[in-house]
Amino acid sequence: MTTSDNGSNSAGRHAAEQLGDTVQQLAARTDVKARARHKAADLTQKVKGKASQTQAQAAASAGNARSQVAEKTEAARQHAMSAVNAGKDQLQARAAAVGTPVRKATPEPVRQAVAKGASTIRQRRAPLALAASALVAACLAVMWWRRR
């Protein structure tokens, strides 16, 4: 081998080494991009997982709140109904207490006349309601006419 062969061999080796280094650098760059993509995909999955977990927690909290509101509403309704029933019972007791002496003190012909009138009213509700409405309208018209 001559010196020019040695020079070209060493130049070839040097070029090959540079080419190898360049290939390694390119591979490292490509690897960084792949790692970045992989890391971005992992982060995306974590964010999606956290979002779905948060959504599930929010749905569970909303369901709990809804059931608590329903329970409290039902309890309030039951309390109101018991108060209404107690008031109704008291009112019926008072009416019975007042009604009995009044009924005993009322003469029989008056009781019969009231019963007959109540029966007539029950049978003719629509005409009586119309007459009552006309009477109220007439009273309002007179009051309006006097204010002018």
PADOTI-163959 format. One record per residue (C-alpha): chain; residue in one letter; x, y, z. Coordinates in pm, 1 decimal, always signed. Layout:
+---+---+----------+----------+----------+
: c : r :        u :        v :        w :
+---+---+----------+----------+----------+
: A : A :        X :        Y :        Z :
...
+---+---+----------+----------+----------+
***
This chain:
+---+---+----------+----------+----------+
: c : r :        u :        v :        w :
+---+---+----------+----------+----------+
: A : M :     +0.0 :     +0.0 :     +0.0 :
: A : T :   +108.7 :   +339.5 :    -85.1 :
: A : T :    +71.8 :   +658.2 :   +106.8 :
: A : S :   -201.5 :   +778.2 :   -123.4 :
: A : D :   -389.6 :   +455.6 :    -50.7 :
: A : N :   -334.5 :   +509.3 :   +318.0 :
: A : G :   -458.0 :   +867.1 :   +283.0 :
: A : S :   -770.2 :   +760.1 :    +98.9 :
: A : N :   -828.7 :   +480.4 :   +348.2 :
: A : S :   -797.0 :   +716.2 :   +638.2 :
: A : A :  -1014.8 :   +970.3 :   +458.8 :
: A : G :  -1265.0 :   +693.0 :   +388.9 :
: A : R :  -1250.3 :   +581.1 :   +749.2 :
: A : H :  -1291.8 :   +938.2 :   +863.7 :
: A : A :  -1589.1 :   +984.4 :   +626.2 :
: A : A :  -1736.6 :   +656.5 :   +745.2 :
: A : E :  -1696.7 :   +763.6 :  +1106.9 :
: A : Q :  -1857.6 :  +1098.1 :  +1029.9 :
: A : L :  -2133.1 :   +922.1 :   +843.7 :
: A : G :  -2182.1 :   +685.2 :  +1140.6 :
: A : D :  -2190.6 :   +979.9 :  +1379.9 :
: A : T :  -2439.7 :  +1156.8 :  +1157.0 :
: A : V :  -2656.7 :   +844.1 :  +1140.0 :
: A : Q :  -2641.5 :   +812.4 :  +1520.3 :
: A : Q :  -2733.1 :  +1178.8 :  +1560.7 :
: A : L :  -3022.8 :  +1139.2 :  +1319.6 :
: A : A :  -3134.5 :   +823.9 :  +1499.8 :
: A : A :  -3116.3 :  +1008.4 :  +1830.3 :
: A : R :  -3324.5 :  +1293.0 :  +1687.1 :
: A : T :  -3577.2 :  +1051.2 :  +1550.0 :
: A : D :  -3582.1 :   +872.5 :  +1882.2 :
: A : V :  -3647.0 :  +1203.9 :  +2063.2 :
: A : K :  -3943.3 :  +1273.4 :  +1835.7 :
: A : A :  -4077.4 :   +923.6 :  +1893.9 :
: A : R :  -4030.8 :   +962.0 :  +2268.9 :
: A : A :  -4203.1 :  +1299.9 :  +2258.1 :
: A : R :  -4493.6 :  +1150.8 :  +2065.4 :
: A : H :  -4511.3 :   +862.3 :  +2309.3 :
: A : K :  -4500.8 :  +1099.4 :  +2606.9 :
: A : A :  -4769.3 :  +1321.5 :  +2446.9 :
: A : A :  -4987.9 :  +1014.8 :  +2391.6 :
: A : D :  -4936.5 :   +911.2 :  +2755.9 :
: A : L :  -5024.5 :  +1259.5 :  +2878.6 :
: A : T :  -5330.9 :  +1265.1 :  +2653.8 :
: A : Q :  -5446.2 :   +934.1 :  +2800.8 :
: A : K :  -5386.1 :  +1061.4 :  +3154.9 :
: A : V :  -5583.0 :  +1379.7 :  +3085.4 :
: A : K :  -5867.5 :  +1181.5 :  +2930.1 :
: A : G :  -5864.3 :   +944.6 :  +3227.6 :
: A : K :  -5873.1 :  +1233.4 :  +3475.9 :
: A : A :  -6151.8 :  +1400.8 :  +3277.0 :
: A : S :  -6365.2 :  +1086.8 :  +3275.4 :
: A : Q :  -6291.3 :  +1031.4 :  +3645.6 :
: A : T :  -6390.6 :  +1390.8 :  +3723.0 :
: A : Q :  -6703.2 :  +1353.5 :  +3512.6 :
: A : A :  -6796.5 :  +1035.0 :  +3699.4 :
: A : Q :  -6737.8 :  +1207.3 :  +4034.0 :
: A : A :  -6951.5 :  +1504.2 :  +3925.4 :
: A : A :  -7228.9 :  +1270.8 :  +3812.7 :
: A : A :  -7213.0 :  +1084.8 :  +4144.4 :
: A : S :  -7222.4 :  +1413.0 :  +4337.8 :
: A : A :  -7518.7 :  +1531.9 :  +4131.4 :
: A : G :  -7697.6 :  +1203.6 :  +4196.5 :
: A : N :  -7630.6 :  +1235.5 :  +4569.8 :
: A : A :  -7752.5 :  +1596.0 :  +4571.6 :
: A : R :  -8062.4 :  +1497.0 :  +4374.5 :
: A : S :  -8146.2 :  +1217.3 :  +4618.2 :
: A : Q :  -8086.0 :  +1445.0 :  +4919.6 :
: A : V :  -8316.6 :  +1708.8 :  +4772.6 :
: A : A :  -8579.7 :  +1443.8 :  +4701.4 :
: A : E :  -8553.9 :  +1310.2 :  +5057.1 :
: A : K :  -8578.8 :  +1656.0 :  +5212.4 :
: A : T :  -8867.6 :  +1748.1 :  +4984.5 :
: A : E :  -9052.2 :  +1431.5 :  +5078.4 :
: A : A :  -8988.6 :  +1494.1 :  +5448.1 :
: A : A :  -9115.5 :  +1852.6 :  +5416.1 :
: A : R :  -9422.5 :  +1733.1 :  +5225.3 :
: A : Q :  -9499.7 :  +1474.1 :  +5490.5 :
: A : H :  -9452.6 :  +1732.5 :  +5766.5 :
: A : A :  -9684.2 :  +1975.8 :  +5586.6 :
: A : M :  -9943.8 :  +1705.3 :  +5528.5 :
: A : S :  -9937.3 :  +1605.3 :  +5896.1 :
: A : A :  -9982.3 :  +1972.1 :  +5994.4 :
: A : V : -10271.0 :  +2007.0 :  +5747.3 :
: A : N : -10434.7 :  +1690.1 :  +5875.1 :
: A : A : -10396.4 :  +1805.5 :  +6235.2 :
: A : G : -10550.6 :  +2142.6 :  +6146.7 :
: A : K : -10829.5 :  +1970.1 :  +5957.3 :
: A : D : -10903.9 :  +1746.7 :  +6253.8 :
: A : Q : -10908.1 :  +2045.7 :  +6489.5 :
: A : L : -11138.5 :  +2239.4 :  +6257.7 :
: A : Q : -11377.4 :  +1946.1 :  +6224.3 :
: A : A : -11383.0 :  +1904.7 :  +6601.3 :
: A : R : -11458.5 :  +2274.7 :  +6652.1 :
: A : A : -11728.2 :  +2271.7 :  +6384.3 :
: A : A : -11887.6 :  +1967.3 :  +6545.5 :
: A : A : -11869.8 :  +2132.6 :  +6887.0 :
: A : V : -12035.0 :  +2449.1 :  +6755.4 :
: A : G : -12271.6 :  +2273.9 :  +6516.2 :
: A : T : -12434.2 :  +2045.4 :  +6766.7 :
: A : P : -12573.4 :  +2319.2 :  +6994.4 :
: A : V : -12678.6 :  +2528.1 :  +6693.6 :
: A : R : -12853.3 :  +2229.1 :  +6537.0 :
: A : K : -13034.3 :  +2154.3 :  +6863.2 :
: A : A : -13139.1 :  +2517.8 :  +6903.7 :
: A : T : -13267.5 :  +2550.7 :  +6545.3 :
: A : P : -13638.6 :  +2476.6 :  +6501.6 :
: A : E : -13733.3 :  +2182.8 :  +6278.7 :
: A : P : -13909.8 :  +2390.2 :  +6006.5 :
: A : V : -13596.4 :  +2604.8 :  +5964.2 :
: A : R : -13377.3 :  +2294.8 :  +5935.5 :
: A : Q : -13608.6 :  +2153.8 :  +5667.4 :
: A : A : -13605.4 :  +2481.6 :  +5473.3 :
: A : V : -13222.1 :  +2496.1 :  +5484.8 :
: A : A : -13195.4 :  +2132.7 :  +5370.9 :
: A : K : -13436.2 :  +2199.8 :  +5083.0 :
: A : G : -13239.7 :  +2512.2 :  +4979.7 :
: A : A : -12910.0 :  +2322.9 :  +4990.8 :
: A : S : -13061.4 :  +2046.5 :  +4777.0 :
: A : T : -13185.3 :  +2300.7 :  +4522.0 :
: A : I : -12843.9 :  +2468.4 :  +4508.8 :
: A : R : -12671.4 :  +2135.1 :  +4448.5 :
: A : Q : -12910.4 :  +2058.7 :  +4160.9 :
: A : R : -12882.3 :  +2401.0 :  +3994.2 :
: A : R : -12522.8 :  +2505.2 :  +4038.9 :
: A : A : -12462.9 :  +2655.0 :  +3693.0 :
: A : P : -12761.1 :  +2895.7 :  +3688.5 :
: A : L : -12688.8 :  +3005.7 :  +4044.5 :
: A : A : -12321.9 :  +3064.4 :  +3964.2 :
: A : L : -12427.3 :  +3273.9 :  +3663.1 :
: A : A : -12668.3 :  +3475.9 :  +3875.7 :
: A : A : -12404.9 :  +3531.6 :  +4144.3 :
: A : S : -12156.5 :  +3646.9 :  +3879.3 :
: A : A : -12409.8 :  +3890.8 :  +3737.3 :
: A : L : -12480.3 :  +4026.5 :  +4085.3 :
: A : V : -12109.3 :  +4080.1 :  +4153.8 :
: A : A : -12064.1 :  +4250.7 :  +3815.0 :
: A : A : -12360.2 :  +4479.4 :  +3888.9 :
: A : C : -12214.3 :  +4574.9 :  +4228.1 :
: A : L : -11877.4 :  +4651.3 :  +4072.2 :
: A : A : -12042.7 :  +4861.9 :  +3800.7 :
: A : V : -12235.4 :  +5065.2 :  +4061.6 :
: A : M : -11918.2 :  +5121.4 :  +4264.9 :
: A : W : -11730.5 :  +5228.8 :  +3953.1 :
: A : W : -12015.3 :  +5462.8 :  +3849.8 :
: A : R : -12016.4 :  +5633.1 :  +4192.3 :
: A : R : -11641.2 :  +5698.7 :  +4186.7 :
: A : R : -11660.5 :  +5889.9 :  +3858.9 :
+---+---+----------+----------+----------+
***
